[in-house]
Amino acid sequence: MRNLTFKNGSADLSLSKSLLQVLDWLAKIPGKKAVVLIGTGVDSAPPQTPSQYQERIIASEVRVLAVSTSLPFKKLPKKRKHALDDARTAPS
């Protein structure tokens, strides 16, 4: 898993439609099922009615485990010195 790279591409990222298609494929297979969804959460065609989308996922009885790769896209705050640290390093 560490060697996989996930980049924000310029193609259509139909996350919602793709997940529903996978759920349709899995509906034909008996037994317990799970989907590991690895992505940034970017969706070029989000559902028009999120509640119906959520209901369809729940009705499928497939466990969906989402893993976010969006951390590299977020800019982390710079570390700041505390006032006490500044006072210690300030010239006297």
C-alpha positions as CSV (number, residue, x, y, z in Angstrom):
1,M,0.0,0.0,0.0
2,R,2.9,2.4,0.8
3,N,4.1,2.2,-2.9
4,L,0.7,3.3,-4.3
5,T,0.4,6.9,-5.4
6,F,-2.8,8.7,-5.7
7,K,-2.8,12.0,-7.6
8,N,-5.6,14.4,-8.3
9,G,-6.1,13.8,-12.0
10,S,-7.9,15.8,-14.6
11,A,-10.3,13.0,-15.6
12,D,-13.9,12.6,-14.5
13,L,-14.0,11.3,-11.0
14,S,-17.5,9.8,-10.8
15,L,-17.0,8.4,-7.3
16,S,-20.7,8.1,-6.6
17,K,-21.6,6.4,-9.9
18,S,-18.6,4.0,-9.6
19,L,-19.5,2.9,-6.1
20,L,-23.1,2.2,-7.1
21,Q,-21.9,0.2,-10.1
22,V,-19.7,-1.9,-7.8
23,L,-22.6,-2.4,-5.5
24,D,-24.7,-3.7,-8.4
25,W,-21.9,-6.2,-9.4
26,L,-21.7,-7.4,-5.8
27,A,-25.5,-7.8,-5.5
28,K,-25.1,-11.0,-7.6
29,I,-22.6,-12.6,-5.2
30,P,-24.0,-14.3,-2.1
31,G,-22.5,-13.8,1.4
32,K,-20.8,-11.0,3.3
33,K,-19.1,-8.4,1.2
34,A,-16.9,-5.3,1.8
35,V,-15.6,-2.6,-0.5
36,V,-12.4,-0.7,0.4
37,L,-12.8,2.7,-1.2
38,I,-9.4,4.6,-1.5
39,G,-9.7,8.1,-2.7
40,T,-9.6,11.8,-2.1
41,G,-13.4,12.2,-1.9
42,V,-13.4,14.3,-5.1
43,D,-16.6,13.5,-7.1
44,S,-17.2,15.2,-10.5
45,A,-20.8,14.0,-10.5
46,P,-22.1,13.9,-6.9
47,P,-25.6,12.5,-6.3
48,Q,-28.5,15.0,-6.7
49,T,-30.2,13.5,-3.7
50,P,-27.6,12.3,-1.1
51,S,-30.2,10.7,1.1
52,Q,-31.3,8.3,-1.7
53,Y,-27.7,7.5,-2.4
54,Q,-27.1,6.7,1.2
55,E,-30.2,4.6,1.4
56,R,-29.1,2.6,-1.6
57,I,-25.7,1.9,0.0
58,I,-27.3,0.8,3.3
59,A,-29.8,-1.4,1.4
60,S,-27.0,-3.2,-0.4
61,E,-25.7,-4.7,2.9
62,V,-22.2,-4.2,1.6
63,R,-19.7,-2.8,4.1
64,V,-18.0,0.3,2.6
65,L,-14.7,1.2,4.2
66,A,-13.4,4.6,3.0
67,V,-9.7,5.5,3.2
68,S,-8.9,9.1,2.5
69,T,-5.8,10.1,0.5
70,S,-6.6,13.9,0.8
71,L,-4.0,14.7,3.5
72,P,-1.3,15.6,1.0
73,F,-3.7,18.1,-0.6
74,K,-4.2,19.9,2.7
75,K,-1.6,22.4,3.8
76,L,-0.6,21.8,7.4
77,P,0.0,24.8,9.6
78,K,3.6,25.8,10.3
79,K,4.8,25.2,13.8
80,R,4.9,28.3,15.9
81,K,7.0,29.0,18.9
82,H,5.2,29.7,22.1
83,A,5.6,33.1,23.7
84,L,7.7,31.5,26.5
85,D,10.1,30.0,24.0
86,D,10.4,33.5,22.3
87,A,11.2,35.1,25.6
88,R,14.0,32.6,26.2
89,T,15.6,33.0,22.8
90,A,15.3,36.8,22.7
91,P,18.5,38.8,23.2
92,S,18.8,40.5,26.6
